[in-house]
Amino acid sequence: MSKSLHDQTLALAGLFQAAALVRQIAHNGSCSDESLETCIRSLFATDPASTLDVYGGELSDIREGLEALSTSLAQQSRPQDVEILRYVLNLVHLESKLKRDGDMLDVIGSRIEQARHTASHFGYTHSNLIGNLASIYTDTISTFRLRIQVSGNPQVLQREENAAKVRALLLAGIRSAVLWRQSGGHRWQLIFKRKKVIMHARELLR
């Protein structure tokens, strides 16, 4: 197994984890705090020693993402699989637009850096930090013509704390899409190398 496929699979698992959590919050108003923290923490991993270090250094930190990757990418038959895959593809598309907008990248980078103090003071799942990251997403990524339409329970999504978590997770999804591209990931890979990626994700889950 090539290291590049390994790194691509880990980054893709981070992307799928963010997408799966967006779906859970949008429908149920809750998700695993540990999985949420992994996604949010990844935004502040600016100088990681490895791809896995972006997500905390343990495979257990992105287990939910590996599971979502190995089922949603393989089956695409259940409504939740289609929904998660739609979020992933939209995030990959948005990241490809973002990489061509240097000014927006600078704004996102500096505002995440400013939020680092909040993260160290309150923790990665605190409402202050989540709200801060959500506003970064709203002021930047949300201004692109393609806007991710989140499906779910309207009553759940109307609650500000849930809407903020969704936006913060979408920002974390963009972070993983950047990492995936940097490790050699391409959209065509989701079609032509799909089986290899799924097989490696399943090996990592064992």
C-alpha positions in Angstrom: 0.0 0.0 0.0 1.6 3.3 -1.1 2.0 6.0 1.5 0.2 8.4 -0.8 -2.9 6.3 -0.9 -2.7 5.9 2.8 -2.5 9.7 3.3 -5.3 10.3 0.8 -7.5 7.8 2.5 -6.9 9.5 5.9 -7.7 12.9 4.5 -10.8 11.6 2.7 -11.9 10.0 6.0 -11.6 13.4 7.7 -13.8 14.9 4.9 -16.4 12.1 5.2 -16.4 12.5 9.0 -17.3 16.2 8.7 -20.0 15.4 6.2 -21.4 12.5 8.3 -21.6 14.8 11.4 -23.3 17.5 9.4 -25.9 15.0 8.4 -26.4 13.8 12.0 -26.7 17.3 13.4 -29.1 18.4 10.6 -31.4 15.4 11.3 -31.0 14.7 15.0 -29.4 17.8 16.5 -26.6 15.8 18.0 -23.4 13.9 17.2 -20.4 12.4 19.0 -18.4 15.1 20.9 -15.2 13.2 20.3 -15.8 13.1 16.5 -16.8 16.7 16.5 -13.6 17.7 18.4 -11.5 15.8 15.9 -12.9 17.8 13.0 -12.7 21.1 14.8 -9.2 20.4 16.0 -8.0 19.7 12.5 -8.5 23.4 11.6 -5.7 24.3 14.0 -3.2 21.6 12.9 -1.1 23.9 10.7 2.3 22.1 11.1 1.5 18.4 11.5 4.2 15.7 11.4 1.9 13.4 9.4 -1.6 13.3 7.9 -2.9 11.3 10.9 -1.6 14.0 13.2 -4.1 16.5 11.7 -6.8 14.3 13.3 -5.2 13.8 16.6 -2.7 11.0 15.8 -5.0 8.0 16.5 -7.0 6.1 13.9 -9.8 5.9 16.5 -10.2 9.7 16.1 -11.4 9.3 12.5 -13.1 6.0 12.9 -16.5 7.5 12.1 -15.0 9.0 8.9 -13.4 5.8 7.8 -16.8 4.0 8.4 -18.7 6.7 6.5 -16.1 6.5 3.7 -16.2 2.7 3.4 -20.0 2.5 3.4 -21.2 5.7 1.6 -18.6 5.5 -1.2 -19.3 1.7 -1.7 -23.1 1.5 -1.5 -24.6 4.8 -2.5 -28.0 3.1 -2.1 -29.3 4.4 1.2 -30.5 8.0 1.4 -27.9 8.8 4.1 -25.1 7.6 1.9 -26.3 9.8 -1.0 -26.6 12.8 1.3 -23.1 12.3 2.8 -21.5 11.8 -0.6 -23.3 15.0 -1.9 -21.7 17.0 0.9 -18.3 15.5 0.2 -18.5 16.3 -3.5 -19.7 19.8 -2.9 -16.9 20.5 -0.4 -14.3 19.2 -2.9 -15.8 21.5 -5.5 -15.8 24.5 -3.1 -12.2 23.8 -2.1 -11.1 23.9 -5.8 -12.7 27.3 -6.1 -11.1 28.5 -2.8 -7.5 27.5 -3.8 -7.8 30.1 -6.7 -8.8 32.9 -4.3 -5.7 33.9 -2.4 -7.3 36.8 -0.6 -10.0 34.6 0.8 -7.5 32.0 1.9 -5.5 34.7 3.7 -8.7 35.9 5.5 -9.6 32.3 6.6 -6.1 31.6 7.7 -5.8 34.8 9.8 -9.2 34.4 11.4 -8.6 30.7 12.3 -5.3 31.9 13.9 -7.2 34.5 15.9 -9.6 31.8 17.1 -6.7 29.7 18.4 -6.7 31.5 21.7 -10.5 30.8 22.1 -9.8 27.1 21.4 -6.9 26.8 23.9 -9.0 28.7 26.6 -12.4 27.0 26.2 -11.7 23.8 24.3 -12.6 22.7 20.8 -16.3 22.0 21.2 -17.2 25.1 23.2 -20.1 27.2 21.7 -17.9 30.3 21.6 -15.3 28.7 19.3 -18.0 26.9 17.2 -19.8 30.2 16.7 -16.5 31.9 15.8 -15.7 29.2 13.1 -19.3 29.3 11.8 -19.0 33.1 11.2 -15.7 32.5 9.3 -17.6 30.0 7.0 -20.5 32.4 6.6 -18.2 35.4 5.7 -16.1 33.4 3.2 -17.1 30.1 1.7 -20.8 30.9 1.8 -20.2 33.8 -0.6 -19.4 31.4 -3.5 -22.1 30.9 -6.0 -22.4 27.2 -5.1 -23.8 27.0 -1.6 -24.2 23.7 0.1 -27.9 22.9 0.8 -28.1 21.0 4.0 -31.0 18.6 4.3 -32.6 17.7 7.6 -35.2 18.6 10.2 -36.1 22.3 9.8 -36.9 22.6 13.5 -33.4 21.2 14.3 -31.6 23.4 11.8 -33.4 26.6 13.1 -31.6 26.3 16.4 -28.6 28.6 16.2 -26.3 26.2 18.0 -27.0 23.5 15.4 -26.6 25.8 12.5 -23.3 27.0 13.9 -22.0 23.4 14.3 -23.0 22.6 10.7 -21.1 25.6 9.4 -18.1 24.9 11.6 -18.0 21.3 10.3 -18.3 22.4 6.7 -15.3 24.6 7.3 -13.5 21.6 8.8 -14.6 19.6 5.7 -12.9 22.2 3.5 -9.7 21.8 5.6 -9.8 18.0 4.9 -10.4 18.7 1.2 -7.3 20.9 1.1 -5.3 18.1 2.8 -6.7 15.5 0.4 -5.6 17.6 -2.6 -2.2 18.2 -1.1 -1.7 14.5 -0.6 -2.5 13.9 -4.3 -6.3 13.4 -4.2 -8.4 14.3 -7.3 -12.1 14.1 -8.0 -11.6 11.5 -10.7 -10.0 9.3 -8.0 -13.4 8.9 -6.4 -14.5 7.1 -9.6 -11.4 5.3 -10.8 -9.6 4.5 -7.6 -12.8 4.1 -5.5 -12.3 0.4 -4.8 -8.7 0.9 -3.6 -9.6 3.7 -1.3 -12.6 1.7 0.2 -10.4 -1.4 0.7 -7.7 0.6 2.4 -10.3 2.4 4.7 -11.6 -1.1 5.6 -8.1 -2.3 6.4 -7.6 0.7 8.7 -10.9 -0.1 10.5 -9.7 -3.7 11.4 
